[in-house]
Structures are given as structure tokens and as C-alpha cells.
Amino acid sequence: MKPTPLKLQRLFLRLHKIGEQITGTSGQTYVWHRVDEYRRMWQKAADHLGAEFSILTGDLWEIRKNGKKTRILNDKLQFDDPVTLNLAGMKPVVYRLLSEAKLRVPESRCYKLEDWYDVSSFLKRHPHGCAVKPAHGTSSGQGVTTHVMTLQELKKASILASLYCHELLIEPMIAGESYRLLVFKGDVLQAVRRRGLRLTADGTASIAELYRRHSGITETQGRRIARQDWDFRFTLSYQELTPDSIPAAGQQILVRSMGEPKASKAEVRTVYDEDVSGLVCAALKNDAVQAAKIVGSDFLGVDFITTDPTVPLAQSGGVINEVNTTPGMHHHYNPTTEAYPKVAIQLLKDLLG
């Protein structure tokens, strides 16, 4: 039997991905690339506690103190059981459980690669675009494509997601910045966000002009960005704004959910870069704690998308879009100024308690 064109496209993409892994040309830094950073981080945290740090093998370490020990596998700590770890990776199940508890999650639909065309009706119902992702078991944005708007983009995104999982998920794009609330045994330890780009209006300049001033670019370059930068276009349109809109003086306008422009609709991942623990409202913290309780996790990163973290999701239109039972500690400190995340000390004290 001859392979279908769809299967051939998938095969070619898989070979391309393998080639990127071999040559190291993917342009992405994932948590498994951070072994040296994590080893230094946990060793410094152990030193702070007066604990003994030893290397069992490359990315597997043991920390001992007062007859107690714990083991760390790079980014993985000894908290949740295997059932909880697997459950958290089942996005459709998590969405259903959270929705049943009246927590806000995005509308979504599951499908198989061979049925990609059948979800075109879902795509048409969301003119601002959709995100396509593997439905189970991935992390760090693997296989995720955002700002999918056309049938060709839907097909391409579905092929990419299928490399990581046989079941795929499509959901509408939600405007806003990405936030992660770190929940540990019923308490929110820290909130971080991937900072977007916000501009302050002067009451006379258009958003396009404000953006040009901020970026130091020419009018021609500004027009090209407005045409090609999907994040810029989407974030404005979702707020019923255009590049020609003139907001009121003093108004803060979110113009991009990410800081750096990207013209391509490539595989994406989230890197949190700002501590906003004092900014996030009690309602979001309560949602995060409730999500962790529903999943049954002692240690969970609850990811939100919202334009305003100071108000409940129902008011901002935001959602919980992910939960992570092995949240990366590299999101929770600045390695240029800190030896380890402050939360690492609390985690180690519990593990060695």
C-alpha cells in the first residue's frame, strides 16, 4: 500500500525534527538541555541547608541531611505519585475536571491527524485563530502551534502535533500574557509571567506610532510588522483595537503577549521571566490552589492566560490553559543574580523533613 500524501508530509517533518536534534539546530533550549544549570542550582541550595550533595549519574543526584535523603532527576522532584503525574499530562481530562469545578478553561476539541479537516468548522468559529497541540504528555511547548487561521495552517499544525501524540487538541487563541502560579501543598509559593509588551498612550498617537517610537523603527518597518507579526495583530484585534486606534492618554495597552516579535507561526514555548507574586489577585491564587487539589498534586505549576492578573478570569476573559506537575525551577529565579530559586529551599526542607 502506498503511503498517503499526509503520511509522507508527516514522515518528512519527523526526519527534519530528528535532523535538528542531531545537529542541535532547533533553536530551542529545553529543560533536558539545562542539566549543568540544574546541578549547580540544587548543589547551591543543598549547600545553603548544610546538606550533602552527590552525583549518582549525569542528571540524577542525591541530597542527604540528618539521615534523610531525597533524589532529584534534573527537574523532577519526589512529590507526586505516577498516577497524578500522568493525569496532569492528559489535557482533555484536566480541562474536563477543571470545567466541572467551574474553573475557566478554553473551549477545545480532540481529533486524530487523519480527521484534521473535520475540525475546520471549529477553526471557522474562531476568527481570531486557534492553537493546535498534542493532547497528552508533552511539555515545553513541544508540538504546539499558535495563531492557526487557515486550512493549510491547520493541516501543518496537526502534522507537527501528531509527532508527539496520536490524539490532538485544538482550542481558540486567548489574548493576554502567560502566568504560572506555583502551588505547593495548598499554598501559592510564587507567581511568574512571560512579560508581554505594554505601551502607554499619550492621547494623540496611534498604537502603530507608539509602537514605532518604542521600537525605534521606520514607518515602513512598522507597516511590515503590523502585517506579519501575528501576536501584534491578534492581541490588538482581541481587544477590538487596530494599529490606527488612538487610546486615551495614560491608558496601558497590551500590544504583544510576548516581548520579541515573531513573524513565523513556529513551534512555540513559554519562558517566564518576571516575578509577579505581588500583582496576582486572590481570585487567581484561589483558582490555582483549587486546580492543584482537583488534579491531586502536591507540587503544581498552574498556567493562566489573562490580560489583567489583578481581576478574576471571568472579568478578564482569561483561562487556565495548562497544569504542570514538574514545573521547571529555571522559571523561578535569575541565574545572573541568584544561585538558586528561593522556593528551592522550601522544597528541599520538605523533602528532607
VMD Tcl script that draws the C-alpha trace (Angstrom):
set ca {
  {0.00 0.00 0.00}
  {1.39 3.39 -0.99}
  {1.70 6.00 1.76}
  {-0.77 8.86 1.55}
  {0.47 12.44 0.98}
  {-0.44 13.22 4.60}
  {1.72 10.38 5.89}
  {4.57 11.45 3.62}
  {4.41 15.01 4.94}
  {4.46 13.66 8.47}
  {7.46 11.44 7.66}
  {9.41 14.33 6.14}
  {8.70 16.51 9.18}
  {9.76 13.74 11.55}
  {13.04 13.34 9.66}
  {13.54 17.09 9.82}
  {12.98 17.06 13.58}
  {15.44 14.18 14.00}
  {17.97 16.15 11.99}
  {17.51 19.17 14.26}
  {18.09 17.00 17.33}
  {21.26 15.50 15.87}
  {22.71 18.81 14.71}
  {21.40 20.92 17.59}
  {19.80 23.42 15.21}
  {16.27 23.57 16.63}
  {16.96 26.96 18.19}
  {15.16 25.86 21.39}
  {16.55 25.29 24.87}
  {14.53 22.68 26.74}
  {14.82 21.55 30.34}
  {16.91 18.50 29.36}
  {19.47 20.92 27.92}
  {19.81 22.54 31.35}
  {21.42 19.66 33.28}
  {24.51 21.66 34.25}
  {22.38 24.61 35.37}
  {20.09 22.41 37.45}
  {23.01 20.55 39.02}
  {24.65 23.80 40.10}
  {21.32 25.15 41.32}
  {20.48 22.16 43.52}
  {24.05 21.87 44.79}
  {23.99 25.52 45.90}
  {20.60 25.02 47.55}
  {21.92 21.94 49.36}
  {24.99 23.88 50.50}
  {22.71 26.58 51.92}
  {20.98 23.96 54.06}
  {24.23 22.30 55.09}
  {23.21 19.14 53.22}
  {25.43 16.71 51.33}
  {25.07 16.72 47.54}
  {26.27 13.76 45.48}
  {26.03 12.78 41.82}
  {24.63 9.30 41.18}
  {24.93 9.75 37.42}
  {24.87 12.65 34.97}
  {21.41 14.07 35.69}
  {20.50 12.07 38.82}
  {21.57 13.50 42.18}
  {21.11 12.70 45.85}
  {20.88 15.16 48.73}
  {21.32 13.96 52.34}
  {20.95 15.62 55.74}
  {20.49 14.22 59.25}
  {19.88 10.70 57.99}
  {17.23 11.80 55.49}
  {17.70 11.80 51.72}
  {15.96 12.78 48.53}
  {16.81 12.22 44.90}
  {16.42 14.67 42.03}
  {16.32 13.77 38.34}
  {17.26 17.11 36.77}
  {13.89 18.94 37.03}
  {11.95 16.11 38.70}
  {11.40 16.02 42.46}
  {9.97 13.27 44.69}
  {6.50 14.61 45.29}
  {3.53 13.35 43.27}
  {2.73 9.69 42.53}
  {2.85 8.24 38.98}
  {-0.94 8.37 38.52}
  {-1.04 12.08 39.34}
  {1.94 12.78 37.08}
  {0.26 11.05 34.15}
  {-3.15 12.58 34.82}
  {-1.72 16.10 34.72}
  {-0.40 15.43 31.22}
  {-3.84 14.45 29.91}
  {-5.02 17.88 28.75}
  {-8.59 16.90 27.74}
  {-9.18 15.15 31.07}
  {-7.74 18.05 33.06}
  {-9.87 20.55 31.12}
  {-12.98 18.49 31.86}
  {-12.22 18.15 35.57}
  {-11.47 21.86 35.95}
  {-14.55 22.83 33.95}
  {-16.77 20.63 36.12}
  {-15.44 22.58 39.11}
  {-16.47 25.86 37.40}
  {-12.88 26.90 36.66}
  {-12.38 28.70 33.35}
  {-10.64 26.68 30.64}
  {-10.63 27.20 26.87}
  {-13.20 25.56 24.63}
  {-11.47 22.65 22.90}
  {-11.91 19.67 20.64}
  {-9.91 16.45 20.31}
  {-9.21 14.77 16.98}
  {-6.83 12.47 15.10}
  {-4.47 13.55 12.35}
  {-6.47 11.79 9.65}
  {-9.54 13.78 10.74}
  {-7.85 17.18 10.65}
  {-10.23 18.56 8.02}
  {-13.24 17.75 10.22}
  {-12.17 20.39 12.75}
  {-12.21 23.14 10.12}
  {-15.67 24.10 11.40}
  {-14.13 24.73 14.84}
  {-11.49 26.92 13.23}
  {-14.10 28.93 11.33}
  {-15.98 29.66 14.56}
  {-12.89 31.36 15.98}
  {-11.84 34.13 13.58}
  {-9.05 35.29 15.91}
  {-7.29 31.97 15.33}
  {-6.61 28.75 17.21}
  {-3.81 26.84 18.89}
  {-3.11 23.21 17.99}
  {-1.22 20.97 20.40}
  {-0.66 17.33 21.38}
  {-3.42 16.22 23.73}
  {-1.23 14.19 26.08}
  {2.14 14.02 27.73}
  {4.28 16.82 26.30}
  {5.98 19.81 27.89}
  {7.94 22.95 26.99}
  {5.63 23.76 24.09}
  {6.62 20.72 22.03}
  {4.32 20.28 19.06}
  {2.32 23.45 19.79}
  {1.41 25.89 17.02}
  {-0.39 29.16 17.72}
  {-2.28 31.66 15.54}
  {-3.63 28.95 13.23}
  {-6.14 30.63 10.91}
  {-6.24 28.82 7.55}
  {-6.87 25.24 6.48}
  {-3.28 24.88 5.30}
  {-2.01 26.10 8.67}
  {-4.38 23.70 10.44}
  {-3.05 20.79 8.42}
  {0.58 21.74 9.04}
  {-0.01 22.28 12.77}
  {-1.82 18.94 13.05}
  {1.06 17.11 11.41}
  {3.52 18.71 13.83}
  {1.42 17.88 16.90}
  {0.98 14.29 15.71}
  {4.74 13.72 16.03}
  {4.29 13.88 19.81}
  {0.86 12.30 20.36}
  {-1.73 10.42 18.28}
  {-4.53 12.50 19.81}
  {-4.58 16.21 19.00}
  {-6.26 19.21 20.61}
  {-7.47 22.45 19.08}
  {-8.57 25.45 21.13}
  {-9.17 29.14 20.43}
  {-6.42 31.68 20.96}
  {-6.84 33.68 24.15}
  {-5.34 37.16 24.39}
  {-3.03 38.01 27.25}
  {0.28 37.27 28.90}
  {1.20 33.84 30.26}
  {1.35 33.40 34.03}
  {2.43 30.46 36.16}
  {1.37 30.11 39.77}
  {3.48 27.62 41.70}
  {1.32 25.71 44.19}
  {2.92 23.62 46.93}
  {0.75 21.66 49.35}
  {-2.14 24.09 49.15}
  {-0.18 27.35 49.11}
  {0.93 29.58 46.22}
  {4.69 29.97 46.61}
  {5.30 32.27 43.67}
  {3.73 33.75 40.55}
  {5.77 34.46 37.41}
  {4.86 35.66 33.96}
  {6.22 35.85 30.46}
  {6.17 39.61 30.11}
  {4.46 40.97 27.03}
  {4.79 44.43 25.57}
  {2.66 47.19 27.05}
  {2.64 50.75 25.76}
  {1.38 53.89 27.49}
  {-0.86 56.04 25.31}
  {-0.47 59.82 25.10}
  {-3.94 60.54 23.72}
  {-2.71 61.74 20.33}
  {-0.59 58.98 18.79}
  {-1.96 55.81 17.23}
  {-0.91 52.42 18.57}
  {1.20 51.95 15.44}
  {3.02 55.22 16.13}
  {3.51 54.33 19.80}
  {4.97 51.00 18.72}
  {7.31 52.66 16.22}
  {8.56 55.06 18.88}
  {9.11 52.24 21.35}
  {10.95 50.04 18.86}
  {12.90 52.79 17.10}
  {11.82 51.57 13.68}
  {10.79 53.31 10.49}
  {7.22 53.69 9.28}
  {7.87 51.09 6.56}
  {9.20 48.61 9.12}
  {6.19 49.33 11.31}
  {3.78 48.53 8.49}
  {5.59 45.27 7.82}
  {5.38 44.25 11.48}
  {1.68 45.14 11.59}
  {1.19 42.88 8.58}
  {3.41 39.94 9.56}
  {3.51 39.91 13.38}
  {0.66 37.59 14.29}
  {0.93 38.24 18.02}
  {0.66 42.01 17.49}
  {-2.34 41.67 15.18}
  {-4.15 39.15 17.36}
  {-3.60 40.92 20.67}
  {-5.00 44.17 19.29}
  {-7.94 42.63 17.44}
  {-9.00 40.63 20.50}
  {-9.29 43.94 22.37}
  {-11.23 45.42 19.43}
  {-8.30 47.68 18.60}
  {-6.32 48.26 15.41}
  {-2.87 49.77 14.75}
  {-4.70 53.02 13.89}
  {-6.57 53.21 17.21}
  {-5.74 56.21 19.44}
  {-6.19 55.19 23.10}
  {-6.82 57.72 25.85}
  {-3.84 59.39 27.47}
  {-2.30 57.30 30.23}
  {-4.01 54.08 29.14}
  {-1.81 50.97 29.24}
  {-2.25 48.91 26.08}
  {-1.07 45.30 25.79}
  {0.17 45.07 22.19}
  {2.03 41.75 22.31}
  {1.73 38.72 24.56}
  {5.48 38.13 24.11}
  {8.25 40.69 24.21}
  {10.03 39.86 20.96}
  {8.27 39.88 17.57}
  {7.95 36.65 15.61}
  {6.80 36.66 12.02}
  {6.60 32.87 11.66}
  {3.95 30.60 13.15}
  {6.56 28.23 14.52}
  {6.53 25.70 17.31}
  {6.36 27.80 20.45}
  {7.19 27.54 24.12}
  {6.73 29.72 27.15}
  {9.63 31.15 29.15}
  {8.60 33.00 32.30}
  {10.83 35.97 33.04}
  {9.22 38.17 35.71}
  {8.16 37.64 39.33}
  {4.63 38.99 39.77}
  {3.74 37.42 43.11}
  {2.57 40.76 44.47}
  {0.47 41.56 41.41}
  {-1.72 38.47 41.05}
  {-5.12 38.78 42.73}
  {-6.54 36.42 45.34}
  {-9.08 35.01 42.87}
  {-6.33 33.66 40.58}
  {-4.44 32.25 43.55}
  {-7.59 30.50 44.75}
  {-8.14 29.09 41.24}
  {-4.58 27.73 41.22}
  {-4.96 26.10 44.62}
  {-8.28 24.57 43.59}
  {-6.76 23.25 40.35}
  {-3.95 21.56 42.29}
  {-6.49 19.98 44.63}
  {-8.56 18.69 41.69}
  {-5.51 17.17 40.00}
  {-4.38 15.77 43.34}
  {-0.92 17.30 43.10}
  {1.28 18.46 45.97}
  {3.55 20.44 43.63}
  {1.95 22.01 40.58}
  {2.55 24.86 38.17}
  {-0.83 26.24 37.09}
  {-0.64 28.25 33.88}
  {-3.01 31.11 33.12}
  {-3.52 33.40 30.14}
  {-5.01 36.77 31.03}
  {-4.75 40.42 30.05}
  {-5.14 41.51 33.68}
  {-3.93 39.38 36.62}
  {-5.47 41.78 39.14}
  {-9.04 40.67 38.37}
  {-10.82 37.26 38.23}
  {-10.69 35.31 34.97}
  {-14.41 35.82 34.37}
  {-13.77 39.55 34.27}
  {-10.64 39.50 32.09}
  {-11.77 36.70 29.77}
  {-8.71 34.67 30.72}
  {-8.36 30.91 31.23}
  {-6.32 28.20 32.87}
  {-4.58 26.63 29.89}
  {-2.17 24.11 31.42}
  {-1.07 22.35 34.60}
  {2.46 21.05 35.15}
  {3.47 18.53 37.80}
  {7.20 19.01 37.15}
  {7.39 22.81 36.88}
  {10.83 23.96 35.79}
  {12.72 25.78 38.53}
  {14.64 27.83 35.95}
  {11.49 29.95 35.56}
  {11.66 30.98 39.20}
  {14.99 32.76 39.57}
  {17.51 34.90 37.73}
  {20.73 32.86 37.39}
  {22.76 36.02 36.75}
  {21.98 37.37 40.22}
  {20.80 34.34 42.24}
  {22.44 30.98 42.93}
  {19.10 29.19 43.17}
  {15.36 29.95 43.38}
  {14.18 30.92 46.86}
  {11.39 28.36 46.57}
  {14.01 25.60 46.16}
  {14.92 25.92 49.84}
  {11.35 25.37 50.99}
  {11.01 22.36 48.68}
  {14.25 20.77 49.90}
  {13.33 21.33 53.56}
  {10.10 19.44 52.97}
  {11.79 16.62 51.05}
  {14.40 16.23 53.81}
  {11.92 16.69 56.66}
}
mol new
graphics top color blue
foreach p $ca { graphics top sphere $p radius 0.5 }
foreach p [lrange $ca 0 end-1] q [lrange $ca 1 end] { graphics top cylinder $p $q radius 0.2 }
display resetview
